[in-house]
Amino acid sequence: MGRMGMGGMGCERGVKGAKNVVVFFTLVFVISASTILALEPFRIDIVEEGSGWPVPLVELRTTHSVRFVSDNAGVIAFDLPELMHRETWFDIEGHGYGVAKDGFGYSGVRLTPQPGKTAVVKVKRQLPGKRLGRLTGGGLFAESQRCGLHSSWREQGILGCDTIQITQHNNQLYWAWGDTTVAKYPLGLFHMIGATTPLKPLTSFEPPVALRYNYFGATPDEPKVIARMPGEGPTWISGFASLPDAEGNNRLVATYEKIKGFLTPYETGLCLWHEEKKQFEQLKVLWKKDGGTDKPPLAPDGHPARWKDGAGKEWILFGDPFPRLQCEASFEAWQNPDSWQRLEAQKSVPAADGSAQIEPHRGSIAWNAYRQQWVAVFTQYIGTPSFLGEIWYAEAEQPIGPWTNAVKVVTHNKYTFYNPHLHQDFTEEGSPILLFEGTYTKEFSGTQEATPRYNYNQILYRIDLDEQAFKFK
């Protein structure tokens, strides 16, 4: 019985010992796993060959299809534990930036990721357009912040913005965007949001860009819709302009569309900004689909441009990209359809090298003091390699044309970049730097997989008009 008791105690000690061993190794495993999970990311800096500028929107993809996309600072925070300390191949997709193909036709780079270390990948720019970065959305510096950089940047609560409208009004820039993506639900904001910035919102025209907006809303991080017009479906506005009235007051105006289904307008009209309420209100209905005509009439929409004719009379031109309507640059003329004059917009532009006629989709024009010409940027309709993602530059002596010397400046590989808008006034008069933004989206591209963070957002590009590509004979 004593032996049995002693033996039982020995067994008990053995069980406790075994349990302690199990607990010890479990702790070791947990600590080891936590250490692996807590590894610092491997930082990859994507820079342009030659200039050394960071390049946003460059995608690296592993052989097992994990994607990484550089942020506004050109940074990728690589964190795959299965590939740390292992030589790894990355395919590169840079939408106009890239590296030479190898003997098997692959375009990429080999790196050996190591926690806390940094590698630099140089990519060559293939066209005149220099990508400066994303202007809207969330996580502009998300990759950098994971590497301890750009920690002072604060998010503004918006994840996606479609199609910019912008104008100077009362010594500020007024911005408006279409359908807007937010975090709390798949259905976002569908009656335009808006914001203001100073007239010169950027202090540098090199990447990375970090533009902050003063959104209209209850708080800076909760923008409100600013163009809710009566009726079902989203409201879109365009033809954004600030015009003087007979008393000398500046009136912020726009043309609205009410949308049903997929991109189908059923009503158009004019709307006016209410300065106290900080929103647009309906002024006049121009057309309803049930009124006997299937298509809306000519209206002051698109991206307007101001122009003085030979007699010194000031007009405002509306088009997308080229003018198709003009009226006197006053609030009274803008709201009176009888004062509108129809213009014939040019259907295509000859390429500067004589190789093709380029059919515009949408875009904008502006007077450029450096070139002493009117200049335009527009999306090519049915381009290659993207259906609506190839951006061209053109110029003319007069805003109504003829437009010539089309030069391809930006490309997007099987991705859409539509509704580009010139920011001529961001730079000083006479500067050779020309800035424009547009909407980057997978819509109409045939691409099923959206680019994380960048999809459905505004991206800013720069071209330098003193470069060889714009020295025409």
Residue pairs with C-beta under 8 A, 6 or more apart in sequence:
36 81
37 81
39 79
39 81
39 84
39 115
39 116
40 115
40 116
40 147
41 77
41 78
41 79
41 115
41 146
41 147
42 77
42 78
42 79
42 84
42 111
42 113
42 114
42 115
42 116
42 117
42 118
42 119
43 75
43 76
43 77
43 78
43 117
43 118
43 119
43 147
44 60
44 68
44 70
44 75
44 76
44 77
44 78
44 111
44 118
44 119
44 120
44 121
45 54
45 74
45 75
45 118
45 119
45 120
45 121
46 54
46 55
46 58
46 70
46 74
46 75
46 76
46 94
46 121
46 123
47 53
47 54
47 55
47 74
47 120
47 121
47 122
47 123
48 54
48 55
48 97
48 122
48 123
48 124
48 125
48 130
49 122
49 123
49 124
49 125
50 124
50 125
53 74
53 130
53 206
53 207
54 70
54 72
54 73
54 74
54 75
54 207
54 208
55 70
55 74
55 94
55 97
55 123
55 131
55 207
56 70
56 71
56 72
56 73
56 74
56 131
56 132
56 133
56 134
56 207
56 208
56 459
57 69
57 70
57 94
57 95
57 131
57 134
57 440
57 451
57 454
57 459
58 69
58 70
58 74
58 92
58 93
58 94
58 95
58 97
58 121
58 123
59 67
59 68
59 69
59 70
59 92
59 93
59 94
59 451
60 67
60 68
60 69
60 76
60 78
60 90
60 91
60 92
60 108
60 109
60 121
61 67
61 68
61 90
61 91
61 93
62 80
62 83
62 88
62 89
62 90
63 88
63 89
66 80
67 452
68 76
68 77
68 78
68 90
68 143
69 76
69 143
69 451
69 452
69 453
69 454
70 76
70 143
71 139
71 140
71 141
71 142
71 143
71 144
71 208
71 453
72 133
72 134
72 140
72 141
72 144
72 207
72 208
72 209
72 210
73 141
73 143
73 144
73 149
73 150
73 207
73 208
74 207
74 208
75 141
75 143
75 144
75 147
75 149
76 143
77 143
77 144
77 146
77 147
78 113
79 146
80 113
83 113
84 113
84 114
84 115
85 112
85 113
85 114
86 112
86 113
87 110
87 111
87 112
88 110
88 111
88 112
88 113
89 106
89 108
89 109
89 110
90 108
90 109
90 110
90 111
91 106
91 107
91 108
92 98
92 99
92 107
92 108
92 109
92 121
92 123
93 413
94 123
95 131
95 411
95 412
95 413
95 415
96 125
96 126
96 127
96 129
96 131
96 410
96 411
96 412
97 123
97 124
97 125
97 126
97 131
98 107
98 123
98 124
98 126
99 107
99 108
99 109
99 121
99 122
99 123
99 124
100 107
100 124
101 107
102 108
109 121
111 119
111 121
113 119
126 411
127 408
127 409
127 410
127 411
128 393
128 407
128 409
128 463
128 464
128 467
128 469
128 470
129 391
129 409
129 410
129 461
129 462
129 463
130 461
130 462
130 463
130 464
131 207
131 410
131 459
131 460
131 461
132 205
132 206
132 207
132 208
132 209
132 435
132 460
132 461
132 462
133 140
133 207
133 208
133 209
133 210
133 459
133 460
134 140
134 209
134 453
134 454
134 457
134 458
134 459
134 460
135 209
135 211
135 437
135 457
135 458
135 459
135 460
136 158
136 160
136 161
136 177
136 457
136 458
137 158
137 159
137 160
137 161
137 181
137 453
137 454
137 456
137 457
137 458
138 155
138 157
138 158
138 159
138 183
138 453
139 155
139 453
140 153
140 208
140 210
141 149
141 150
141 153
141 208
141 210
142 453
144 150
145 151
145 153
150 208
150 210
153 210
155 221
156 212
156 213
156 215
156 220
156 221
157 182
157 183
157 220
157 221
157 222
157 223
158 180
158 181
158 182
158 193
158 215
158 223
159 181
159 182
159 183
159 188
160 180
160 181
160 188
160 455
160 456
160 457
161 177
161 178
161 180
161 181
161 193
161 439
161 456
161 457
161 458
162 177
162 178
162 179
162 180
162 439
162 441
162 456
163 177
163 178
163 236
163 418
163 419
163 439
164 175
164 176
164 177
164 419
164 421
164 437
164 439
164 458
165 175
165 176
165 177
165 237
165 238
165 239
165 240
165 254
165 303
165 421
166 173
166 174
166 175
166 176
166 240
166 421
166 423
167 173
167 174
167 240
167 241
167 242
167 252
167 304
168 174
168 199
168 242
168 425
169 242
169 250
169 252
169 273
170 242
170 250
171 199
172 196
172 197
172 198
172 199
173 196
173 197
173 198
173 199
173 201
174 194
174 195
174 196
174 240
174 242
174 252
175 194
175 195
175 196
175 197
175 213
176 192
176 193
176 194
176 226
176 227
176 237
176 240
176 254
177 192
177 193
177 194
177 458
178 192
178 234
178 236
179 188
179 189
179 190
179 234
179 456
180 188
180 189
180 190
180 193
180 223
181 188
181 456
182 188
182 189
189 223
189 225
190 225
190 233
190 234
190 235
191 225
191 226
191 227
191 228
191 229
191 234
191 235
192 225
192 226
192 227
192 235
192 236
192 237
192 280
193 215
193 216
193 217
193 223
193 224
193 225
193 226
194 215
194 216
194 223
194 226
194 278
195 213
195 214
195 215
195 216
195 223
196 213
196 214
196 216
197 211
197 212
197 213
197 214
199 425
200 426
201 211
201 426
202 209
202 211
202 426
205 426
205 427
205 433
205 435
205 462
209 460
214 220
215 221
215 222
215 223
216 223
216 224
216 226
216 278
216 279
217 223
217 224
218 224
224 279
225 279
226 278
226 279
226 280
227 235
227 237
227 254
227 256
227 271
227 279
227 280
228 235
228 279
229 235
229 256
229 258
229 267
229 269
229 271
229 280
229 282
230 282
231 258
231 266
231 267
232 258
232 260
233 258
233 259
233 260
233 266
234 258
234 259
235 256
235 257
235 258
235 259
236 256
236 257
236 259
237 254
237 255
237 256
237 257
237 271
237 280
238 254
238 255
238 257
238 301
238 302
238 303
238 320
239 253
239 254
239 255
239 299
239 300
239 301
239 302
239 303
239 304
239 318
240 252
240 253
240 254
240 304
241 252
241 253
241 254
241 300
241 304
241 316
241 334
242 250
242 251
242 252
242 253
243 250
243 251
243 253
243 316
243 329
243 330
243 331
243 334
244 250
244 251
244 329
244 330
244 331
245 251
245 330
245 331
245 332
246 330
246 331
246 332
251 272
251 273
251 331
252 272
252 273
253 270
253 271
253 272
253 273
253 283
253 331
253 334
253 335
254 270
254 271
254 273
254 280
255 268
255 269
255 270
255 271
255 286
255 299
255 300
255 301
256 268
256 269
256 270
256 271
256 280
256 282
257 265
257 267
257 268
257 296
258 265
258 266
258 267
258 268
259 265
259 266
260 266
265 289
265 296
266 288
266 289
266 290
267 285
267 287
267 288
267 289
268 285
268 286
268 287
268 296
268 297
268 299
268 301
269 282
269 283
269 284
269 285
269 286
269 287
270 282
270 283
270 284
270 286
270 300
270 334
270 335
271 280
271 281
271 282
271 283
272 280
272 281
272 283
273 279
273 280
273 281
274 280
274 281
283 335
284 335
286 296
286 297
286 299
286 337
287 293
287 296
287 297
287 299
298 324
298 325
298 340
298 342
299 318
299 325
300 316
300 318
300 325
300 327
300 334
300 340
301 318
301 320
302 318
302 319
302 320
302 321
302 324
302 362
302 364
303 318
303 319
303 320
303 321
303 363
303 364
303 365
303 421
303 422
304 316
304 317
304 318
305 316
305 317
305 319
305 323
305 364
305 365
305 366
305 367
305 399
306 314
306 315
306 316
306 317
306 329
307 314
307 315
307 316
307 317
307 326
307 367
307 399
308 314
308 315
309 315
313 328
314 328
314 329
315 326
315 327
315 328
315 329
316 326
316 327
316 328
316 329
316 334
317 323
317 325
317 326
317 343
317 365
317 399
317 400
318 324
318 325
318 326
319 325
319 343
319 345
319 365
320 362
320 363
320 364
321 360
321 362
321 363
321 364
321 365
321 376
321 377
321 378
322 345
322 346
322 360
322 365
322 376
322 399
322 400
322 401
322 403
323 343
323 345
323 365
323 399
323 400
324 342
324 343
324 344
324 345
325 340
325 341
325 342
325 343
326 340
326 341
326 343
327 333
327 334
327 336
327 339
327 340
327 341
328 339
333 339
343 400
344 400
346 400
346 401
346 402
346 403
347 359
348 357
348 358
348 359
348 360
349 357
349 358
349 360
349 392
349 394
349 403
349 404
349 406
350 356
350 357
350 358
350 404
350 405
350 406
351 357
351 358
351 406
351 407
351 408
352 404
352 405
352 406
352 407
352 472
358 380
358 392
358 394
358 406
359 380
359 381
359 382
360 378
360 379
360 380
360 381
360 392
361 378
361 379
361 380
361 381
361 388
361 418
362 378
362 379
362 418
362 419
362 420
363 376
363 377
363 378
363 379
363 391
363 419
363 420
363 421
364 376
364 377
364 378
364 420
364 421
364 422
364 436
365 374
365 375
365 376
365 399
365 422
366 374
366 375
366 376
366 422
366 424
367 374
367 375
367 399
367 424
368 374
368 375
368 395
368 424
368 434
368 465
369 429
369 430
370 430
370 431
370 432
370 465
370 466
371 395
371 465
371 470
373 395
373 396
373 397
374 395
374 396
374 397
374 398
374 399
375 393
375 394
375 395
375 422
375 424
375 434
375 465
376 393
376 394
376 395
376 396
376 403
376 422
377 391
377 392
377 393
377 409
377 420
377 422
377 434
377 436
378 391
378 392
378 394
378 420
379 388
379 389
379 390
379 391
379 392
379 417
379 418
379 419
379 420
379 438
380 388
380 390
380 391
380 392
380 408
381 388
383 389
383 390
384 390
385 411
385 412
385 413
385 414
386 411
386 412
386 413
386 414
386 415
386 416
386 417
386 445
387 416
387 444
387 445
387 446
388 416
388 417
388 418
388 444
388 445
389 411
389 412
389 413
389 414
389 415
389 416
389 417
389 418
389 445
390 408
390 410
390 411
390 412
390 417
391 408
391 409
391 410
391 411
391 417
391 420
391 436
391 438
391 461
392 406
392 407
392 408
392 409
393 405
393 406
393 407
393 409
393 434
393 463
393 470
394 403
394 404
394 405
394 406
394 407
395 403
395 404
395 405
396 402
396 403
396 404
405 472
407 469
407 470
409 461
409 463
409 469
410 417
410 461
412 440
414 445
414 446
414 447
415 440
415 441
415 442
415 445
415 447
415 451
416 439
416 440
416 441
416 442
416 443
416 444
416 445
417 438
417 439
417 440
417 441
417 459
418 438
418 439
418 441
418 444
419 438
419 439
420 436
420 437
420 438
421 436
421 437
421 438
422 434
422 435
422 436
423 435
423 436
423 437
423 460
424 434
424 435
426 435
427 433
427 434
427 435
432 464
432 465
432 466
433 462
433 463
433 464
433 465
434 462
434 463
434 464
434 465
435 460
435 461
435 462
436 460
436 461
436 463
437 458
437 459
437 460
437 461
438 458
438 459
438 461
439 456
439 457
439 458
440 451
440 454
440 455
440 456
440 457
440 458
440 459
441 455
441 456
442 448
442 449
442 450
442 451
442 455
450 456
463 470
